[in-house]
Amino acid sequence: MAEMMKAVRLREFGAPDVLRYEETLKPVAGAGEVIVRVHAASLNPPDLYLRDGYRALPPEWRPSPDFPLILGTDISGVVDAVGEGVSDFHVGDEVYAMVRFPHDLMTGSGAYADYVNVPASDLALKPAGIDHAHAAGAPMSLLTAWQFLVELGHDAPNPFQDLAHAPMELAGKTVLVNGAGGGVGHLAVQVAKWKGAHVIAVASGKHMTLLRDLGADVVIDYTRQDAETAAQDVDLVIDAVGGPDMERFLKVLRKGGALYIVNPLGFTGQDEAKRLGITVSSTQVRSNGAQLAEAGRLLNEGTVRIVIDSQFPLAEAAAAHERASRGSIQGKIVLLAD
Ligand SMILES: NC(=O)c1ccc[n+]([C@@H]2O[C@H](COP(=O)([O-])OP(=O)(O)OC[C@H]3O[C@@H](n4cnc5c(N)ncnc54)[C@H](OP(=O)(O)O)[C@@H]3O)[C@@H](O)[C@H]2O)c1
């Protein structure tokens, strides 16, 4: 007989109250897949975009999926069952993953649930030194920082430019992180420090103490001072905010420097960058269990830590989305499944 589980599902796009905690079928493992009993899941911007039907995109690009959907990509939990051909993971293993991203970008990967079906190649053992809530906060934000700053790890076509994104060597370089208090930003700060960079962190005032604790050498409160006038001769800017006027960061870079734009929609400075001798680059994060295993060592030893903004029971995912919509997130918002 089919087994049932609880999950947060949506039957239509809309505001956070479209998220419903309800009974549904427990997934079963296909070949190469693992069923994970989810202990914690975290929120990421694509969860909010999909809940809202990607309203910022032109109508012809918006999704028209079969409802109901289960949102979410990032989980930490325990292996409940393994499918045919899976030899690297066993029932009872503690694991974490970013599930099928961007493959399931327009349908949701099923993470806001008691159980989720995960390709074994997306999984890694959870760092033993951190709990499920912190591990669930890591996958998308940490893989984004890793694939932008350390190793791309895939050869998927770049949605933004013809050339593949190529992380620069960071030892001894000055790196400015914009959006440094957020999910991607707080990990980019720590990864750049680990790589030996001098780090300038840009965020609103409430994040200043945290960012110093995380190792930032200089902190700039953008509500008091424009980052583009406070910094100069920077080797690399990683902009983890996007939106209007990303081009302003070209002014803080030295000739030969680079601007990595995590949210590239609307960037118009390619010609100016070429004139100034600055590389502008972007990429889309992709699931990668091997990279999570490698980066997990930094989480395990405490070199990189996950900061939790707030935690909610899985049943209160709508309240978690309301918190996310208010912005100014510090680290990660986490859902606890038990
Ligand atoms: N390319 C990819 O594959 C990829 C992967 C992951 C994320 N993303 C994109 O990257 C962006 C960040 O993602 P995230 O998960 O880090 O989001 P997040 O956790 O919501 O963090 C965003 C941060 O930006 C800060 N911020 C807002 N306005 C700012 C401004 N004007 N100047 C400086 N900081 C500002 C916010 O706090 P304060 O205002 O309080 O400082 C917040 O901490 C999103 O647009 C997301 O879609 C892209």
The ligand as an SDF file (V2000), in Angstrom:
LIG
                    3D

 48 52  0  0  0  0  0  0  0  0999 V2000
   23.4840   32.7900  -10.0090 N   0  0  0  0  0  0  0  0  0  0  0  0
   22.9540   31.8880   -9.1980 C   0  0  0  0  0  0  0  0  0  0  0  0
   22.9590   30.6940   -9.4730 O   0  0  0  0  0  0  0  0  0  0  0  0
   22.3440   32.3310   -7.8960 C   0  0  0  0  0  0  0  0  0  0  0  0
   22.4280   31.4670   -6.7840 C   0  0  0  0  0  0  0  0  0  0  0  0
   21.9150   31.9070   -5.5540 C   0  0  0  0  0  0  0  0  0  0  0  0
   21.3140   33.1740   -5.4600 C   0  0  0  0  0  0  0  0  0  0  0  0
   21.2160   33.9460   -6.5830 N   0  0  0  0  0  0  0  0  0  0  0  0
   20.6320   35.3080   -6.4930 C   0  0  0  0  0  0  0  0  0  0  0  0
   21.4970   36.0570   -5.6470 O   0  0  0  0  0  0  0  0  0  0  0  0
   20.7370   36.9720   -4.8760 C   0  0  0  0  0  0  0  0  0  0  0  0
   21.0590   36.7840   -3.3970 C   0  0  0  0  0  0  0  0  0  0  0  0
   20.6220   35.4990   -2.9630 O   0  0  0  0  0  0  0  0  0  0  0  0
   20.6370   35.1630   -1.3930 P   0  0  0  0  0  0  0  0  0  0  0  0
   20.1420   33.7880   -1.2410 O   0  0  0  0  0  0  0  0  0  0  0  0
   21.9300   35.5590   -0.7960 O   0  0  0  0  0  0  0  0  0  0  0  0
   19.5050   36.2040   -0.8730 O   0  0  0  0  0  0  0  0  0  0  0  0
   19.2640   36.7640    0.5970 P   0  0  0  0  0  0  0  0  0  0  0  0
   19.6260   35.7220    1.6060 O   0  0  0  0  0  0  0  0  0  0  0  0
   17.8850   37.3140    0.5860 O   0  0  0  0  0  0  0  0  0  0  0  0
   20.3010   37.9390    0.7840 O   0  0  0  0  0  0  0  0  0  0  0  0
   20.2180   39.1480    0.1450 C   0  0  0  0  0  0  0  0  0  0  0  0
   20.9730   40.1820    1.0090 C   0  0  0  0  0  0  0  0  0  0  0  0
   21.1240   41.3760    0.2870 O   0  0  0  0  0  0  0  0  0  0  0  0
   21.0960   42.4620    1.2210 C   0  0  0  0  0  0  0  0  0  0  0  0
   20.7560   43.6860    0.4950 N   0  0  0  0  0  0  0  0  0  0  0  0
   19.5450   44.0930    0.0360 C   0  0  0  0  0  0  0  0  0  0  0  0
   19.6580   45.2570   -0.6160 N   0  0  0  0  0  0  0  0  0  0  0  0
   20.9760   45.5800   -0.6050 C   0  0  0  0  0  0  0  0  0  0  0  0
   21.7430   46.6660   -1.1380 C   0  0  0  0  0  0  0  0  0  0  0  0
   21.1610   47.6540   -1.8120 N   0  0  0  0  0  0  0  0  0  0  0  0
   23.0780   46.6720   -0.9520 N   0  0  0  0  0  0  0  0  0  0  0  0
   23.6970   45.6820   -0.2450 C   0  0  0  0  0  0  0  0  0  0  0  0
   23.0220   44.6380    0.2840 N   0  0  0  0  0  0  0  0  0  0  0  0
   21.6800   44.5880    0.1110 C   0  0  0  0  0  0  0  0  0  0  0  0
   20.0740   42.0400    2.2650 C   0  0  0  0  0  0  0  0  0  0  0  0
   20.2810   42.5220    3.5760 O   0  0  0  0  0  0  0  0  0  0  0  0
   20.5850   44.0520    4.0220 P   0  0  0  0  0  0  0  0  0  0  0  0
   19.8410   44.9440    3.0760 O   0  0  0  0  0  0  0  0  0  0  0  0
   20.0850   44.1010    5.4450 O   0  0  0  0  0  0  0  0  0  0  0  0
   22.0980   44.2120    3.9530 O   0  0  0  0  0  0  0  0  0  0  0  0
   20.2640   40.5160    2.3200 C   0  0  0  0  0  0  0  0  0  0  0  0
   21.0870   40.1380    3.3950 O   0  0  0  0  0  0  0  0  0  0  0  0
   19.2670   36.7130   -5.2330 C   0  0  0  0  0  0  0  0  0  0  0  0
   18.9030   37.6380   -6.2360 O   0  0  0  0  0  0  0  0  0  0  0  0
   19.2790   35.3120   -5.8210 C   0  0  0  0  0  0  0  0  0  0  0  0
   18.2270   35.0890   -6.7260 O   0  0  0  0  0  0  0  0  0  0  0  0
   21.7220   33.5620   -7.7890 C   0  0  0  0  0  0  0  0  0  0  0  0
  1  2  1  0
  2  3  2  0
  2  4  1  0
  4  5  1  0
  4 48  2  0
  5  6  2  0
  6  7  1  0
  7  8  2  0
  8  9  1  0
  8 48  1  0
  9 10  1  0
  9 46  1  0
 10 11  1  0
 11 12  1  0
 11 44  1  0
 12 13  1  0
 13 14  1  0
 14 15  2  0
 14 16  1  0
 14 17  1  0
 17 18  1  0
 18 19  2  0
 18 20  1  0
 18 21  1  0
 21 22  1  0
 22 23  1  0
 23 24  1  0
 23 42  1  0
 24 25  1  0
 25 26  1  0
 25 36  1  0
 26 27  1  0
 26 35  1  0
 27 28  2  0
 28 29  1  0
 29 30  1  0
 29 35  2  0
 30 31  1  0
 30 32  2  0
 32 33  1  0
 33 34  2  0
 34 35  1  0
 36 37  1  0
 36 42  1  0
 37 38  1  0
 38 39  2  0
 38 40  1  0
 38 41  1  0
 42 43  1  0
 44 45  1  0
 44 46  1  0
 46 47  1  0
M  CHG  2   8   1  16  -1
M  END
$$$$
